[in-house]
Amino acid sequence: MSGKTVVLVGTLDTKGDEYVYLRDRLRLHGVNTLLVDVGTLEPPRTEPDIDRHEVAAAAGVDLDELARVRDRGRAVSAMAQAAAALIRRLYEEDRCDGVLAAGGSGNTAIATAAMQALPVGVPKLMVSTVAAGNTRDYVG
């Protein structure tokens, strides 16, 4: 494997199989990966390298409370803040050389918040179902 690590940020409760595919394709080409789960509702469909509890803890988010109230908007906002804190920390620890994410509106909001926490020049790619809409909140 190369010395570079791509962090995969995903809601593994809904997109676990897709993230296994992305992870395996990157590894096939010699790229190290860190699979980060930012889902909040159901158990992850695959085992992450960094679980949702560690993500939430990065910003002092009470994951159990988010799961209990089942408010999607609140969960997305909280996990976006937490993912940004985690990604920033991984970058500072030299454990993140780029970020790749895929999903719908929820994971787009979470993952792009994390991406925006990184300096200009760090590779970031968001594959999203909302890319054709108003992307003002996601780009920058």
N, C-alpha and C positions, 0 to 999 in steps of 0.2 A: 504494500500500500504506500501511497505517497505520504508526504508529511502534512498535507493539507486536509482539513476537516470541514465538511459541509454539514451544517446543522439543519435538520429537517424538522420544521415546526408544524404540527398537525393535530387535529381533533381525532384522536385514535379511536374514540367511541363510535365514530361514523365513517372514518376513512382509513381504518387500519390496514385493509388489504392493499389499498392504493399506495400507502406509505411503505409497506413491505416491498412492493414492486419498485418504487423509486429508490429505496435504500439498496436493494439488490442490484439494480442497474448501475448505480454509482460504484458500489463495491466491485462489480465485475470489471470496471475500468480503473481500479486501483485507488479509488477515492475513499478516505475514511469518512464515516458518518456518525453523527449523534442524533438519535431519534428522540424528539421532545414531544410529550403528550400535553396538549392544552385543552383537552376535552373536559367537560364537567358533569355530564349527565349519566351516562352508562359506563360500565367497565370498558377499558380499552380492548380492541380486537387483536392487538399484538402487544408484546412486551416492549416498552420504551427503554431507552438508555437513561432518560431523565423523566420521572413520572410527574403527573399533574400536581402532586403534593409538594414536590420540590419546586416546581414552577410557582405555585401559589405562595409558597413561603418566601420566595425571592422578593416579594413586595408586601409581605404581611397579610395576604389575602386568606380569609377563612373559607377554605374549600368546602368544608362540611355545611356551612351556612349557605353557600351558593347552591349546593346540591339540594338542600332542604327547601329553599324558596322557589327553585326552578324558574327563575326569571331570566330568560335568555339574554335580554339586553344587559342586565346587570352582570351576568356571568361573562359575556363577551368583553364588556368594559373592564372588569376586574382582571380577567386573564390577559387582556392586551397589556395592561400596566405591568402585570407580573412577568409576562413573556419578555417585555422590553427590558426589565431589570435583569432577568436571567441572561438574556443574550448579551447585554452589555458586560455582565460579569464574565461570561464565557470568553468574550473577545479579550477582555483585560487579562484573563488567565491563559491567553494564546491557545484556546480550545475551539475557536470559531474563525474560519477563514472565508466563510460565505454562508448564505442562508437560502434554502429552497423550501417553498411551501405550495400547497395546492388545496383548493376547496371552494366553498361557496362564500356567501357574505360574512358569516361568522368567523371562519378561519382567515378570510382575507383581512378583516378588521384586526384580528389578533396578530397575525403574522406580519402584516405591514407595520404595525406599531413597533414590533420587535425590530424589524428591518430599519426603521427610522431612528432607532437608538444607536445604530452603528455609524461610523464615519463614512463620508463620501469615499468611494474607491473600493470599499468592501463589496464583493459581488453579492447581489440579491436578486432572486427571481420568484415572482408570485404568479402561479397559474390559477386563474380564477374564472368562475362563471359570471362574475360581475364586471369583468374587464371592459365590456362594451358600454357600460353605463357611466355615471358620474364617478370618476375615480379621484376626485380632488382630495378626499380624506385619506386615500391610500398611498398617494405618490408624494414624495417630498423628502 
